[in-house]
Structures are given as structure tokens and as C-alpha cells.
């Protein structure tokens, strides 16, 4: 309750209220629901350490600004609120002829919307670092609150910005602690804080059709297997089912969901795609003799959801073209137009052709029983794909009807045809296009192999570039598909590990594409260590172009927080690489434990930075935990996120000297949990419930490994009892 007069003002849609008695500033943006509330403080550089000046009601004849009052109660400056178009500025100014220095500080809380999280919208000097998060994780690099559902950003500006999630705050409006610090130099006479309310952050920049992911239909990035990148156009029903039989044992228990069929159409056993019979629902008679409905039933019987590849914009079948000549686009001389999708391309302006495209997909969905649709020929960088093709003036001139949005009408028809509950992948997908509204996922890069060749190093590099360039949209508007994760022996194991890190660490779609029977145990384990997909969202809400050497994933769970940091060497020579703790948004005054995943090696403690020798064309993957000074979990070999998908719960009982937790275990698969045991503690016993303790071993250097297993997949509880030495 107000105990005295308060200052009120309205600027740029913000209601400003300041209570001098409590030194409390309240800022409310009624249109967006944004609220910021806390205490303002100015401390001059000279005078006692606790000699903060206070802010008072307008003085010296002013009515629109607060007075900055020294300890004697004299007005020595002014706090001005100014703004336009959602931008609010707080400026502290000297009152002539003063020339003092000091620090302006704000500490309080902020709320925005129900799906808000902290991130950054401006790149910092740490240009080599890309940051991501799983759970309500915080980074000292963050400067923005972003609400996913409303596409609204609340951007803070100051010399130093701090944003921390308030744990246990209302799920309807998560709260964040906000600290702003700015230095007032004596000569300049000005220090400024900024708040910018940016409604339509994505819409007004990169994603005009911004629509959040439909998580009811597709709660996590799809996972699966598809044949093209190793079989190319030669995989029929026999090859697909043989691979699926292997995956039932080795991949399905780890979370593989879909089995997607490629190159199934009549004439699809040899490229180019434009020669395939894409519009008549006839399967290749030699490769798929039992038909596509039968194959979907076999896939489902194996425990997978069937998926199918469809390029529905054109055909290479001359008989179909002759039977429906009026459906197709023609040049002025009467010859048919062609593009990547077919020697004959449908005219999207015609309702009849759009009905036929919908009919194709409806049959595949409702009659054949497919659940995952990879719709190809949509968008790409060249004019041969439909989104660009339909924009060309000579193509638009060939439309038989006036049609302002031909591509969107097609894409909407695809969604209507497959229904609201099936998964749609736009291949390729452009976040600038209308497919954002209808697709659940999008291919973000080119094929990771060239036809009829094995994957090359430059393909792996291209997969990483594509991942970074569109990572800022991943898990917000759709799930990124970087194409298949290939780990075969055409690469060194180091390159295969690097590829697994590129695909899995950002939580992208994970489709395997190798011939599974030819994978050795170590390489098959890479696919298993990428499943299931971790729920990861971007913390850098802007495109990242080029290769970055440090990818930092911040993981936050109710029982703990840690970082998983990949350090990539993209070159052909060994290099000393690493990261500073401040560069990945950690507090530098603390001590951290560092564990490397691929070599399963404890590197010890660090306070400022991690520097290591990284071999060429490889990466190292570190788990970074703040040292607790008592026994603590530091890693597990189950998944590249080192606990992000398998660690369910954990707690330390200081009085009983017990560390206990629960982990998700895969049937028949041993899982190793790694702990750091500081000096002064000795393990007394290791027990498990709903799991078997296969092994417990200490290496003499403060590392303890606990190996657990279960006969059936599920949660196992473990307990480590310690005593003081």
C-alpha cells in the first residue's frame, strides 16, 4: 500500500510508477502483460561504501523526472524516463555543474507470458560460442525474455544484464530475477538502462508466418530410419524390413519411432526424381511387390510408425501427363514445364490439381496407414523447387487462373489431407515461407551424401553449417531435420562421434541411415547415444552463419544444473581449443568439475577456462558441473547429454551422507553413472532397487563408476552410502 506520494508516467506503452519511500520502480506494459518491478539504487564513487543516494519526487521545477538526492537531501541529478514504439529508456543525468561518477543498479523481477524463457537476442564478444538450453536453464549471457506463444521479446540493455529463472514461480507466468548495472562516468554525465518490448520478434524479422509447434501432435522431434543415404534408390520392401528387424533389437528400445520409406514409386529405381511416377499411387512392382499398404502394416507390426516420402508437385510418367494434360503447366509454345519434381509439373492455380495432390496423401494416410510424411520438392535455394518455381514470372504467366498464394494453398492442402494427428516434414523447409504454419519439422540443409557415393567430410561440415544457420528456429516453430546421422566406417570413429554431437546435442530430429548390419558395436552405440532426443531450445535467437567451435548446452532439472559443451576442431590439423567459463555463461568465481564423454576421462577442476588438444576433424564433449565439495554425479555414458534424458531424480542427504537418485535404463543395456568423490569421503555401499548393480569401481583419482542394468526398460533407483574418512 502506498504510504506517500508516488511518481507516475506513461511512456511508449509502459506505465511507470515509482514509490520514493520504498525506492521501488514498477513498469507495466498493459498490451503485452509484461511487468518489471524492483528497487533502484545509485551509489556514487566517492563517499562511504553504504552511501547510496536516493530517488525523490520531481524537484527544481521539473515535473517529468525524478530527482537524484544525495545524503544531505540535495538534488544532484535527474532520472528521466523516455521512450517510443515499446522502447523505454531510464537515463540518469547530472545536474549542472556536478561531475560525479557512480553506479546505477536495478534489482527486481520480471514476468512476460506463460511460455517465457530467458535467452539472448544480441551476439556478444564470445562469438565462438553457440548456446542452447534444456529445461529452465540460465546463462549469464542472456539479455532477453522471450514468450514462445505470443512471439514477444522483452529485451534489456545495460552495461551488465542478469536474468535468472525464479524456481517454483507460477507456471502461468514464469518469473525472472533481473539485475541491471550501469556506470556513470563523471565527465559524460549519463548512464542509461533500456527495456524494449518487441511484439512479433520473429514475425518482423525472419519468420513471417510464425506459429509455435503443435506439441499435442508432435511432442518431440521425430526419430527414425530411412534408406536413401546408403541404399539410394535400390531399397525395396525386403531391404527395409530386413533393416527394421535389426532396429527392433538395437534402436527401438532406445527411442526410435518411425520407419520411413523412400523411392517407392514406379520408375523410382534410378534418378532423377523428375522421372519418377509421383502422381498415380503405383509402387515400383519389382521393389515393392506387395504394395505400400502391406508394407505399412509390416512396419507397424514391428513396433514402428510407418513413414513415406512424397514429391507431389509433378511426375515423370508421360501416360499420366497425357491423360491429364490440362492439369499441367506449359510454356508459351505448348511444351510442358519441368522442374526437380517432374518432367511435367502440376498447375497449382487449379482446384482440380490441388484436389489430386490432397487425394494422394489422403490415400497414403487413411487407406495405407502412414503416420509420417516427408514431403519433398517444397523449398530450396534454387528455382527447381516449388516455392521458388511458382514465384518465377514465366511460371506465373502460365497459370490458368489468378492465384496469389499457390504454394501456400498446396501446403495447406497437404496438412488437410494427412489430418491433424500425423507428422509432416517439409523437405526442404524455409522459415520465411508458409510451411511454418503447417509442418511439424523441416529439413534445414542439403542431402548429406551425393547420389551413389559415400558420405564425405565436407558433407559432415555442411550438416553442421545447416544446423547452426537455422538453430534459432528449432523447437520453436518446428523441429530441425539435419538429414540422417551417418556413422559408418567410411569415416574415422572420431568423425562419426563429431557427427553424432552435431545432430544430437542441439536436440534435432535423429534419423539413422546406415546399413545397420554393417555397423560395429562402437558405431551402433553412437546411434543409441543420440536416442531419445533431448528437449533442447535455442538460447541465441538469431541466425548463426559459419562454423563455431564451441556449442554449449545448459541443462536444468529440478535436482540439478550442468553444462554439456562440445568443442569442435573443423580443421585438418591438431589444435589447442577450449572455452572460458564466462564465455559459456558461468560464474567465474566458482570451481567446476570437467569430464570428457568420448574418452570417459575426468579432467579435474577448473576456475576460469578449459583448454585441450583436439585432434583434427574431431570433437570433445565435456560435462561441466559446479563443484559441491561432497560426492556428486558428473556424467553417464547413456546419452551425449550426460544425464539430460536418463537422469530422473537425485538428492544428497548431508546428515545421512547418502547420494541417491533414479535413472532410466534400457532393457539389457548396461549404463554407467560417473561420480566425483572428493577427499574425506569413502564409499560404504552401493545398492539399487528395480535394477542390478553390475559393477562399482573407483579409479583412485576421485572418480567412482556405478554400472546398472535392467531386464526390462524402466526406471531404476540407486543409492550410494558414504562415510567420512
HELIX and SHEET records of a PDB file:
HELIX    1   1 UNK A  228  UNK A  231  1                                   4    
HELIX    2   2 UNK A  232  UNK A  234  5                                   3    
HELIX    3   3 UNK A  237  UNK A  250  1                                  14    
HELIX    4   4 UNK A  252  UNK A  254  5                                   3    
HELIX    5   5 UNK A  273  UNK A  275  5                                   3    
HELIX    6   6 UNK A  291  UNK A  301  1                                  11    
HELIX    7   7 UNK A  318  UNK A  323  1                                   6    
HELIX    8   8 UNK A  325  UNK A  327  5                                   3    
HELIX    9   9 UNK A  351  UNK A  362  1                                  12    
HELIX   10  10 UNK A  363  UNK A  368  3                                   6    
HELIX   11  11 UNK A  386  UNK A  389  1                                   4    
HELIX   12  12 UNK A  393  UNK A  398  1                                   6    
HELIX   13  13 UNK A  406  UNK A  418  1                                  13    
HELIX   14  14 UNK A  434  UNK A  437  5                                   4    
HELIX   15  15 UNK A  457  UNK A  470  1                                  14    
HELIX   16  16 UNK A  471  UNK A  473  5                                   3    
HELIX   17  17 UNK A  493  UNK A  504  1                                  12    
HELIX   18  18 UNK A  516  UNK A  518  5                                   3    
HELIX   19  19 UNK A  521  UNK A  528  1                                   8    
HELIX   20  20 UNK A  582  UNK A  584  5                                   3    
SHEET    1   A12 UNK A   6  UNK A  11  0                                        
SHEET    2   A12 UNK A  14  UNK A  19 -1                                        
SHEET    3   A12 UNK A  24  UNK A  29 -1                                        
SHEET    4   A12 UNK A  34  UNK A  44 -1                                        
SHEET    5   A12 UNK A  52  UNK A  56 -1                                        
SHEET    6   A12 UNK A  65  UNK A  69 -1                                        
SHEET    7   A12 UNK A  75  UNK A  84 -1                                        
SHEET    8   A12 UNK A  87  UNK A  94 -1                                        
SHEET    9   A12 UNK A 190  UNK A 199 -1                                        
SHEET   10   A12 UNK A 152  UNK A 157 -1                                        
SHEET   11   A12 UNK A 144  UNK A 147 -1                                        
SHEET   12   A12 UNK A 116  UNK A 119 -1                                        
SHEET    1   B 7 UNK A   6  UNK A  11  0                                        
SHEET    2   B 7 UNK A  14  UNK A  19 -1                                        
SHEET    3   B 7 UNK A  24  UNK A  29 -1                                        
SHEET    4   B 7 UNK A  34  UNK A  44 -1                                        
SHEET    5   B 7 UNK A 102  UNK A 111 -1                                        
SHEET    6   B 7 UNK A 175  UNK A 184 -1                                        
SHEET    7   B 7 UNK A 160  UNK A 165 -1                                        
SHEET    1   C 7 UNK A 537  UNK A 538  0                                        
SHEET    2   C 7 UNK A 129  UNK A 134 -1                                        
SHEET    3   C 7 UNK A 550  UNK A 557  1                                        
SHEET    4   C 7 UNK A 560  UNK A 569 -1                                        
SHEET    5   C 7 UNK A 618  UNK A 626 -1                                        
SHEET    6   C 7 UNK A 592  UNK A 596 -1                                        
SHEET    7   C 7 UNK A 601  UNK A 606 -1                                        
SHEET    1   D 8 UNK A 479  UNK A 481  0                                        
SHEET    2   D 8 UNK A 441  UNK A 443  1                                        
SHEET    3   D 8 UNK A 423  UNK A 427  1                                        
SHEET    4   D 8 UNK A 372  UNK A 376  1                                        
SHEET    5   D 8 UNK A 305  UNK A 310  1                                        
SHEET    6   D 8 UNK A 258  UNK A 261  1                                        
SHEET    7   D 8 UNK A 223  UNK A 226  1                                        
SHEET    8   D 8 UNK A 510  UNK A 512  1                                        
SHEET    1   E 2 UNK A 314  UNK A 315  0                                        
SHEET    2   E 2 UNK A 344  UNK A 345 -1                                        
SHEET    1   F 2 UNK A 575  UNK A 580  0                                        
SHEET    2   F 2 UNK A 609  UNK A 614 -1                                        
SHEET    1   G 4 UNK A 632  UNK A 636  0                                        
SHEET    2   G 4 UNK A 671  UNK A 676 -1                                        
SHEET    3   G 4 UNK A 703  UNK A 709 -1                                        
SHEET    4   G 4 UNK A 692  UNK A 698 -1                                        
SHEET    1   H 4 UNK A 647  UNK A 653  0                                        
SHEET    2   H 4 UNK A 658  UNK A 665 -1                                        
SHEET    3   H 4 UNK A 714  UNK A 724 -1                                        
SHEET    4   H 4 UNK A 681  UNK A 689 -1                                        
END                                                                             
